[in-house]
Amino acid sequence: MTHLLQLVPSGGASPRALALLESERLLVLVNEDAMNVTFFALKSDGTLTPLDGVLRAAGAASVPVGPAAASPLAG
């Protein structure tokens, strides 16, 4: 049976799209009206931890994923 693990604020207004990057244990969330992208660490128990830093993204409404999409967290 599925059950709710936690409620986590999205970090902005109008959460629109998300991408779960399992190998990086990262959830990327686009908040359309806030014009930002927020990031969450995926813990082993399935809960999320908000990460510091918000990417400003005016007009963002989707999350590109795949080899051609560079990670904004890559250093």
Backbone as a chain_set.jsonl record, in Angstrom:
{"seq": "MTHLLQLVPSGGASPRALALLESERLLVLVNEDAMNVTFFALKSDGTLTPLDGVLRAAGAASVPVGPAAASPLAG", "coords": {"N": [[0.829, -1.167, 0.0], [0.507, 2.25, -0.745], [1.751, 5.124, 0.917], [1.798, 8.412, 2.377], [4.859, 9.975, 2.847], [5.989, 12.446, 3.583], [5.426, 16.034, 3.672], [6.632, 18.617, 1.713], [7.635, 21.933, 1.224], [7.601, 23.518, -1.984], [9.366, 25.485, -2.648], [8.706, 27.626, -4.166], [6.184, 29.463, -6.084], [3.471, 27.883, -7.75], [4.27, 25.036, -8.526], [5.328, 23.214, -11.304], [6.613, 21.3, -13.004], [8.569, 18.316, -12.69], [11.597, 16.45, -12.232], [12.98, 13.358, -11.562], [16.072, 12.337, -10.761], [17.382, 9.538, -10.478], [19.928, 8.192, -10.266], [21.565, 10.235, -9.39], [20.304, 10.798, -7.093], [18.468, 12.936, -6.834], [15.942, 15.412, -6.939], [14.478, 17.572, -9.179], [12.752, 20.567, -9.425], [10.468, 22.635, -11.076], [9.184, 25.795, -10.514], [6.746, 27.525, -11.747], [5.365, 30.168, -11.603], [6.973, 31.432, -9.729], [9.233, 31.62, -11.111], [11.539, 29.974, -10.876], [13.88, 27.291, -10.177], [14.084, 24.573, -8.078], [15.897, 22.349, -5.867], [16.17, 19.064, -4.535], [17.478, 16.69, -2.297], [17.274, 13.2, -2.533], [16.63, 11.003, -0.104], [17.639, 7.789, 1.27], [15.441, 6.624, 2.506], [13.345, 7.528, 1.055], [12.441, 10.077, 1.557], [12.607, 13.686, 1.141], [15.112, 16.24, 1.075], [15.43, 19.657, 1.12], [17.737, 21.403, -0.939], [20.34, 23.842, -0.644], [20.26, 26.918, -2.441], [18.804, 28.337, -5.304], [17.785, 28.239, -8.601], [17.322, 30.81, -10.798], [14.879, 31.136, -13.259], [13.348, 32.485, -15.56], [10.277, 32.114, -17.151], [10.373, 29.378, -17.138], [9.041, 26.144, -17.58], [9.367, 23.494, -17.795], [11.486, 20.588, -17.298], [14.503, 19.863, -18.566], [16.026, 16.769, -19.277], [18.564, 14.219, -19.467], [21.436, 13.222, -21.51], [22.212, 15.574, -22.87], [21.452, 17.635, -21.241], [22.892, 19.739, -19.07], [23.896, 19.513, -15.678], [22.94, 21.893, -13.29], [24.147, 21.833, -10.88], [26.573, 20.736, -11.136], [30.034, 20.861, -10.615]], "CA": [[0.0, 0.0, 0.0], [1.221, 3.514, -0.817], [1.402, 6.071, 1.965], [2.496, 9.684, 2.331], [6.034, 10.015, 3.712], [6.207, 13.795, 4.105], [5.043, 17.195, 2.874], [7.791, 19.496, 1.601], [7.37, 23.105, 0.393], [8.259, 23.433, -3.294], [10.383, 26.524, -2.802], [8.219, 28.671, -5.057], [4.765, 29.432, -6.446], [3.019, 27.117, -8.917], [5.107, 23.921, -8.984], [4.805, 22.861, -12.617], [7.224, 20.095, -13.574], [9.661, 17.776, -11.885], [12.383, 15.347, -12.783], [13.671, 12.567, -10.552], [17.32, 11.801, -11.293], [17.637, 8.488, -9.485], [21.345, 7.887, -10.066], [22.133, 11.353, -8.625], [19.463, 10.933, -5.897], [18.124, 14.35, -6.909], [14.672, 15.815, -7.524], [14.541, 18.928, -9.72], [11.368, 21.041, -9.473], [10.248, 23.953, -11.683], [8.083, 26.581, -9.96], [6.509, 28.409, -12.888], [5.08, 31.566, -11.269], [8.114, 31.971, -8.985], [10.312, 31.695, -12.097], [12.745, 29.386, -10.322], [14.046, 25.842, -10.133], [14.605, 24.188, -6.771], [16.522, 21.034, -5.87], [15.982, 18.293, -3.32], [18.183, 15.415, -2.207], [16.415, 12.047, -2.265], [17.274, 10.15, 0.896], [17.411, 6.349, 1.063], [14.112, 6.242, 3.0], [12.341, 8.078, 0.146], [12.091, 11.448, 1.897], [13.352, 14.726, 0.439], [15.742, 17.309, 1.83], [15.712, 20.793, 0.236], [19.14, 21.792, -1.064], [20.568, 25.284, -0.714], [20.399, 27.473, -3.777], [17.663, 28.348, -6.209], [18.149, 28.688, -9.941], [16.334, 31.704, -11.405], [14.591, 30.638, -14.601], [12.159, 33.162, -16.072], [9.584, 31.401, -18.215], [10.584, 27.922, -17.044], [7.825, 25.347, -17.421], [9.712, 22.083, -17.941], [12.807, 20.207, -16.811], [15.21, 19.018, -19.543], [16.858, 15.71, -18.695], [19.257, 13.412, -20.457], [22.852, 13.529, -21.697], [22.442, 16.926, -23.379], [21.087, 18.611, -20.218], [23.951, 19.865, -18.065], [23.423, 19.721, -14.315], [23.336, 23.194, -12.746], [24.869, 21.602, -9.639], [27.9, 20.183, -11.455], [31.07, 21.861, -10.308]], "C": [[0.888, 1.25, 0.0], [0.784, 4.417, 0.325], [2.295, 7.305, 1.858], [3.659, 9.673, 3.319], [6.24, 11.381, 4.355], [5.597, 14.833, 3.165], [6.228, 18.146, 2.885], [7.396, 20.7, 0.747], [8.191, 23.041, -0.897], [9.365, 24.458, -3.475], [9.969, 27.629, -3.745], [6.757, 28.472, -5.395], [4.544, 28.607, -7.717], [4.01, 26.044, -9.365], [4.519, 23.338, -10.263], [5.333, 21.533, -13.147], [8.328, 19.618, -12.649], [10.361, 16.675, -12.641], [13.088, 14.667, -11.624], [14.886, 11.938, -11.22], [17.811, 10.775, -10.28], [19.109, 8.247, -9.222], [22.055, 8.992, -9.274], [21.396, 11.555, -7.308], [19.029, 12.382, -5.727], [16.748, 14.519, -7.536], [14.811, 17.272, -7.93], [13.102, 19.375, -9.939], [11.305, 22.445, -10.051], [9.02, 24.576, -11.042], [7.793, 27.704, -10.947], [6.303, 29.868, -12.5], [6.195, 32.218, -10.454], [9.319, 32.159, -9.907], [11.626, 31.168, -11.517], [12.722, 27.87, -10.423], [14.675, 25.531, -8.784], [15.047, 22.727, -6.819], [16.375, 20.374, -4.514], [16.806, 17.017, -3.394], [17.169, 14.339, -1.873], [17.151, 11.121, -1.314], [16.884, 8.692, 0.681], [16.045, 5.885, 1.559], [12.98, 6.823, 2.149], [11.92, 9.494, 0.474], [13.017, 12.417, 1.172], [13.938, 15.733, 1.415], [16.008, 18.455, 0.866], [17.197, 21.122, 0.24], [19.242, 23.308, -1.132], [20.702, 25.709, -2.165], [19.152, 27.29, -4.608], [18.142, 28.898, -7.535], [17.026, 29.565, -10.481], [16.13, 31.266, -12.849], [13.288, 31.247, -15.1], [11.558, 32.38, -17.225], [9.742, 29.898, -18.168], [9.254, 27.211, -16.824], [8.102, 23.862, -17.575], [11.124, 21.852, -17.425], [13.477, 19.332, -17.864], [16.085, 18.004, -18.821], [17.521, 14.927, -19.814], [20.675, 13.884, -20.635], [23.114, 14.969, -22.122], [22.138, 17.991, -22.336], [22.166, 18.638, -19.136], [23.348, 20.125, -16.703], [23.877, 21.069, -13.812], [24.127, 23.038, -11.448], [26.262, 21.047, -9.881], [28.957, 21.253, -11.219], [32.256, 21.599, -11.02]], "O": [[1.912, 1.284, 0.683], [-0.397, 4.476, 0.665], [3.4, 7.246, 1.319], [3.463, 9.391, 4.501], [6.618, 11.474, 5.523], [5.293, 14.539, 2.009], [6.771, 18.449, 3.947], [6.872, 20.518, -0.352], [9.328, 22.57, -0.899], [10.21, 24.313, -4.359], [10.783, 28.484, -4.095], [6.158, 27.455, -5.046], [5.356, 28.647, -8.642], [4.54, 26.127, -10.472], [3.335, 23.004, -10.302], [4.569, 20.73, -13.683], [8.941, 20.402, -11.924], [9.811, 16.058, -13.552], [13.72, 15.327, -10.8], [14.754, 11.115, -12.126], [18.555, 11.097, -9.353], [19.51, 8.109, -8.066], [23.03, 8.724, -8.572], [21.802, 12.382, -6.491], [19.184, 12.982, -4.663], [16.419, 13.868, -8.527], [15.215, 18.111, -7.125], [12.316, 18.66, -10.561], [12.001, 23.345, -9.582], [7.947, 23.974, -11.021], [8.501, 28.71, -10.983], [7.004, 30.736, -13.021], [6.344, 33.439, -10.488], [10.308, 32.784, -9.525], [12.676, 31.799, -11.638], [11.694, 27.257, -10.713], [15.669, 26.143, -8.393], [14.63, 21.968, -7.693], [16.444, 21.033, -3.476], [16.831, 16.343, -4.423], [16.3, 14.542, -1.025], [18.168, 10.527, -1.671], [15.909, 8.4, -0.012], [15.535, 4.867, 1.091], [11.804, 6.644, 2.467], [11.115, 10.074, -0.255], [14.066, 12.031, 0.657], [13.341, 16.04, 2.447], [16.732, 18.272, -0.113], [17.84, 21.12, 1.29], [18.333, 23.977, -1.623], [21.193, 24.957, -3.007], [18.531, 26.227, -4.612], [18.833, 29.916, -7.578], [15.891, 29.104, -10.609], [17.098, 31.05, -13.578], [12.243, 30.598, -15.067], [12.26, 32.024, -18.172], [9.285, 29.205, -19.078], [8.446, 27.621, -15.99], [7.18, 23.05, -17.498], [11.862, 22.798, -17.15], [13.078, 18.182, -18.051], [16.793, 18.341, -17.872], [17.086, 14.972, -20.965], [21.093, 14.844, -19.988], [24.149, 15.53, -21.763], [22.524, 19.145, -22.516], [22.329, 17.678, -18.383], [22.385, 20.882, -16.586], [25.064, 21.384, -13.885], [24.717, 24.005, -10.966], [27.047, 20.901, -8.944], [28.776, 22.413, -11.59], [33.233, 22.337, -10.886]]}, "num_chains": 1, "name": "protein.A"}
